Amino acid sequence: MADNNHWQLIPLNEFERPAAPASTVIQRAWSHVRKLFIAEVDDNVNPDEQDFPHYREFALEPAVAAVNAAWQDNDEPPAVRFVVSPPFSGSGAILREWAKQHGYQQLEPPTTEQMKNADTNVWWEHQSCERWLLDEFSSFWLRTTDHMQFMRALLPRLLRGELGSGVVVVDSWTFAFLKRAWPLSLPHCYCFAAATPELFNQTGIHCSEKRLRKLAARARGNLGVALALWAVEQDEERSFPRLPGEADDATAFILYSLLLHHGLRGENLQRVLPMLAPEQLDVQLLRLQQNGVIEPDDDKIWRLTVYAYIEAREFLAARGYWLDEF
C-alpha cells in the first residue's frame, strides 16, 4: 500500500476509537457540537475554499487498495471473512468495488417468506457460485420469533464452507446483537481502522490537526460521519437535526430497530415492534422525518440520517440500550 494511503483494513480486535484532545474531553453533549468545530479561528484554511466530498462520494480506490493489502498474503483464504461496518462508514460500497474487481458475485437477500421458513437451500440455488459477496447481512433477518431462523441456519453453512468462499459485510449494530444472540463467535473479522487526521487530509478535509482530532473523536473515527459533520459546519444555512422534544420509549424502540437492521420498510418495522399500534408508529415516523432524524430511501426503507446519527446513539445510550462497539 502506498505510503500516502491512510486507509487500513485491520483485524476487528485491533480497532481503537480516537481520543479527543484533553481540552475537549468534557465537551461530549450534542449541544456542544457547534462550539467544538466553529468556536475556534483556524488560520490554516478558508472555509469558502473547501473542496471535500459528500459522505457517500469519497474515492473508493484507496480503500480498495487497503483491502488488497490486508488480504494479499492469504494464499488460502478462509471460507468466509466478515467485515464489520459502522453506519455510514462506506464499508459496503468499498467491498462491493473490491468484489467487482476480483470477480466475486453479489448475493441477493432472502425474501420474507424464505426468512420465515429458514429456507437457505431455495435462497442459494438460484444464485449458487464459488466466490461471493454478501454485502448487507442486516437484510438477512428480522428481530422476531419467526424471522431469525434463517440467519441461524445460514451462519453454520457459511462457516463450514458449504457455500463456497465469500465475504460478509455486517453492520456494527447487527454484529453487536449477534454477539449476544448467537452462541458462537464469528472468526476472521475485520474492520477499517478509525479515521485519522491524515485520512481526513487524504479525503479532502484540510484544517489544523487539533480540529481534525476533535472531528475524529466526535465522529468516533467514522469517516462518513465526519464528512457529514464537517459539511454542515461549513454551511451557515444548515443546522444539525434534533430529536423531537416528545422523544420517548417508542422513539427509542424505532431508532434502535432501524440501526439494528440498517433500515426497515414500514411493514417490517411494524413486525419487529408489534407493541406499537400502527397509528402510533405512523405518528412517530412522521415526527422523526419532519425533524430530519430519519428519511425513506427510493425503496421506501426508513433509515436514520447521517446528520442525526450521533445524537440518536447518545439518546439510546442514555436509555441503557446495547450499542455497537464503534
C-alpha positions in Angstrom: 0.0 0.0 0.0 1.4 3.4 -0.9 2.8 5.5 1.9 0.3 8.3 1.2 -2.7 6.0 1.5 -4.0 6.2 5.1 -6.8 3.6 4.7 -6.3 0.4 6.7 -8.3 -2.8 6.9 -7.4 -4.4 10.3 -8.5 -7.3 12.5 -11.6 -6.3 14.4 -9.9 -6.8 17.8 -7.3 -4.1 16.9 -9.8 -1.3 16.4 -9.4 1.7 18.7 -11.6 4.8 18.7 -9.7 8.1 18.5 -9.5 10.0 21.8 -10.5 13.6 21.9 -7.8 16.2 22.8 -7.7 16.7 26.6 -9.1 20.2 26.4 -12.3 18.9 24.8 -13.0 15.6 26.6 -15.8 17.2 28.7 -17.5 18.6 25.6 -19.4 15.5 24.6 -23.0 16.6 24.7 -24.6 17.2 21.3 -25.4 20.7 22.2 -21.7 21.5 22.2 -21.1 20.2 18.6 -21.1 23.7 17.1 -18.7 25.0 19.7 -16.4 22.0 19.0 -15.9 23.0 15.4 -16.6 26.7 14.8 -15.7 28.4 18.0 -12.1 28.5 17.1 -10.4 30.6 14.5 -8.4 28.4 12.1 -5.7 30.3 10.2 -4.8 27.4 8.0 -7.9 27.3 5.8 -10.6 29.4 4.4 -14.0 27.6 4.6 -15.1 29.2 1.3 -12.2 27.4 -0.4 -13.0 24.0 0.9 -13.4 21.2 -1.6 -14.4 17.9 0.1 -16.7 15.1 -1.0 -20.2 14.2 0.2 -20.0 11.5 2.9 -21.0 8.9 0.2 -18.7 10.3 -2.5 -15.2 9.8 -1.3 -12.8 7.9 -3.6 -13.1 4.2 -3.2 -9.9 3.0 -4.8 -7.6 3.9 -1.9 -9.8 1.9 0.4 -10.0 -1.0 -2.0 -6.2 -0.9 -2.1 -6.2 -1.3 1.7 -8.4 -4.4 1.4 -6.0 -5.9 -1.1 -3.0 -5.1 1.1 -4.7 -6.7 4.2 -5.5 -9.9 2.3 -2.8 -10.2 -0.3 -0.7 -12.7 1.7 -3.5 -15.1 2.3 -2.9 -17.8 -0.4 -5.7 -20.0 1.1 -8.4 -17.6 2.4 -10.9 -18.9 4.9 -14.3 -20.0 3.7 -15.7 -16.7 4.9 -14.4 -13.4 6.1 -16.5 -10.8 8.0 -16.1 -7.1 7.6 -17.9 -5.2 10.4 -19.3 -1.9 9.1 -20.4 1.1 11.3 -23.3 3.0 9.9 -22.4 5.5 7.1 -18.8 4.3 7.0 -18.9 3.3 3.4 -17.6 -0.2 4.1 -20.3 -1.8 1.9 -19.5 0.3 -1.1 -15.8 -0.3 -0.7 -16.3 -4.1 -0.5 -18.7 -4.0 -3.5 -16.0 -2.3 -5.6 -13.4 -4.8 -4.3 -15.7 -7.7 -5.1 -16.3 -6.4 -8.7 -12.5 -6.2 -9.3 -11.9 -9.7 -8.0 -14.8 -11.5 -9.7 -17.0 -12.0 -6.7 -20.8 -12.3 -7.2 -23.0 -10.1 -5.1 -25.7 -12.2 -3.4 -29.3 -11.1 -3.0 -31.0 -11.1 0.4 -33.8 -13.7 1.1 -37.4 -13.0 0.8 -39.6 -12.5 3.9 -41.0 -16.0 3.2 -37.6 -17.6 2.9 -36.6 -15.9 6.2 -39.7 -17.2 7.9 -39.1 -20.8 6.6 -35.3 -20.7 7.2 -35.1 -21.9 3.6 -31.4 -21.5 2.8 -31.5 -24.1 0.1 -34.0 -22.3 -2.1 -32.3 -19.0 -1.5 -28.9 -20.4 -2.5 -30.0 -22.5 -5.5 -30.8 -19.6 -7.9 -27.5 -17.7 -7.2 -25.1 -20.5 -6.5 -21.4 -19.5 -7.2 -17.9 -20.3 -5.9 -16.9 -16.8 -4.8 -19.4 -14.3 -3.5 -20.0 -11.1 -1.5 -22.9 -10.8 1.0 -22.8 -7.0 1.4 -25.6 -6.4 3.8 -26.1 -9.1 6.3 -28.6 -6.9 8.2 -31.1 -7.7 5.5 -31.0 -11.4 6.3 -33.0 -11.4 9.4 -35.7 -9.6 11.4 -35.8 -9.5 15.2 -39.0 -11.5 15.5 -39.6 -15.1 16.6 -40.4 -16.2 13.1 -37.6 -14.3 11.2 -34.4 -15.1 12.9 -34.1 -18.8 12.0 -32.7 -18.1 8.5 -29.7 -16.3 10.0 -29.2 -19.1 12.5 -29.4 -21.7 9.7 -27.2 -19.8 7.3 -24.2 -18.9 9.6 -23.1 -22.6 10.2 -23.3 -23.3 6.5 -21.1 -20.3 5.7 -18.5 -21.2 8.4 -18.3 -24.8 7.2 -17.6 -23.6 3.6 -20.7 -25.3 2.2 -21.5 -22.2 0.1 -18.0 -21.6 -1.3 -15.7 -18.7 -0.4 -17.0 -15.3 0.4 -17.0 -12.0 2.3 -19.9 -10.9 4.6 -20.3 -7.2 5.4 -22.1 -7.0 8.8 -23.4 -3.7 10.1 -21.8 -3.0 13.5 -25.2 -2.9 15.3 -26.2 -6.3 13.8 -22.8 -7.6 14.8 -23.3 -6.4 18.4 -26.6 -8.2 18.6 -25.1 -11.4 17.1 -22.5 -11.5 19.8 -25.3 -11.7 22.4 -27.9 -13.8 20.5 -25.7 -16.4 18.7 -23.8 -19.0 20.8 -20.6 -18.9 18.7 -18.0 -16.2 18.0 -17.5 -15.3 14.3 -14.0 -15.9 13.1 -11.9 -13.8 10.6 -13.5 -10.5 11.5 -12.1 -7.2 10.1 -13.0 -3.6 10.0 -11.5 -0.3 8.7 -9.2 1.5 11.2 -10.6 4.7 12.7 -10.2 7.8 10.6 -7.1 9.9 11.4 -6.2 13.5 10.6 -4.0 12.1 7.8 -7.0 10.2 6.3 -9.1 13.4 6.5 -6.5 15.2 4.6 -6.4 12.5 2.0 -10.2 12.7 1.5 -10.3 16.5 1.3 -10.7 17.9 4.8 -7.9 20.4 5.5 -7.5 22.4 8.7 -5.4 22.4 11.9 -4.5 19.0 13.4 -6.3 19.9 16.6 -9.6 20.5 14.8 -9.1 17.2 12.9 -8.5 15.3 16.1 -11.7 16.8 17.5 -13.6 15.8 14.4 -12.2 12.3 14.6 -13.2 11.9 18.2 -16.7 13.4 17.7 -17.3 11.1 14.7 -15.9 8.1 16.7 -13.4 7.5 13.9 -16.2 7.1 11.3 -15.1 8.9 8.0 -18.6 9.1 6.6 -20.0 10.7 9.8 -17.0 13.0 9.9 -17.6 14.2 6.4 -21.2 14.9 7.1 -20.4 16.8 10.3 -17.8 18.9 8.5 -20.1 19.7 5.6 -22.9 21.0 7.9 -20.4 23.1 9.9 -19.1 24.7 6.7 -22.6 25.8 5.6 -24.1 28.7 7.6 -27.6 27.9 6.2 -27.6 24.4 7.6 -28.1 23.1 11.1 -28.0 19.6 12.7 -31.3 17.8 13.1 -32.5 17.3 16.6 -34.6 14.7 18.2 -38.2 15.9 18.9 -38.9 17.2 22.4 -41.6 14.4 22.6 -39.0 11.7 22.1 -39.9 8.8 24.4 -39.6 5.0 24.7 -41.4 4.5 21.4 -38.9 6.7 19.7 -36.1 4.7 21.2 -37.6 1.4 20.0 -37.8 2.8 16.5 -34.3 4.3 16.4 -32.8 1.1 17.8 -34.7 -1.1 15.3 -33.6 1.0 12.4 -30.0 0.8 13.5 -30.2 -2.9 14.3 -31.4 -3.7 10.8 -29.7 -0.9 8.9 -33.1 0.4 7.9 -36.5 -1.2 7.5 -39.7 -0.9 5.4 -42.7 0.3 7.3 -44.3 -3.1 7.3 -41.2 -4.8 8.7 -40.8 -2.1 11.3 -44.3 -2.9 12.4 -43.3 -6.6 12.6 -40.4 -6.0 14.9 -42.4 -3.5 17.0 -45.8 -5.2 17.5 -46.2 -3.3 20.8 -46.7 -0.1 18.8 -50.1 0.5 17.3 -49.9 1.3 13.6 -51.2 4.8 14.1 -48.7 5.4 16.9 -45.9 4.1 14.6 -47.0 6.4 11.8 -47.0 9.5 14.1 -43.6 8.7 15.4 -42.1 8.1 11.9 -43.7 11.4 10.6 -42.4 13.4 13.6 -38.9 12.0 13.2 -38.9 12.6 9.5 -40.1 16.2 10.0 -37.1 16.7 12.4 -34.6 15.3 9.9 -33.8 12.4 12.0 -34.9 9.6 9.6 -35.8 9.5 5.9 -37.1 6.9 3.5 -34.9 5.9 0.5 -36.2 5.2 -3.0 -37.2 1.7 -1.9 -39.3 3.1 1.0 -36.8 1.8 3.5 -36.7 4.0 6.6 -33.1 4.9 7.7 -31.5 7.2 10.2 -29.9 10.2 8.6 -26.2 10.5 9.0 -26.6 14.0 10.5 -28.7 12.7 13.4 -26.6 9.5 14.0 -24.5 10.8 16.9 -27.4 12.3 18.8 -29.6 9.2 18.3 -26.7 7.0 19.5 -26.3 9.1 22.6 -30.1 9.1 23.2 -30.1 5.3 23.1 -27.0 5.1 25.4 -28.7 7.3 27.9 -31.6 4.8 28.0 -29.4 1.8 28.5 -29.6 0.2 25.1 -27.0 -2.3 23.9 -24.8 -0.2 21.5 -22.3 -1.2 18.8 -18.6 -1.0 19.7 -17.7 1.8 17.3 
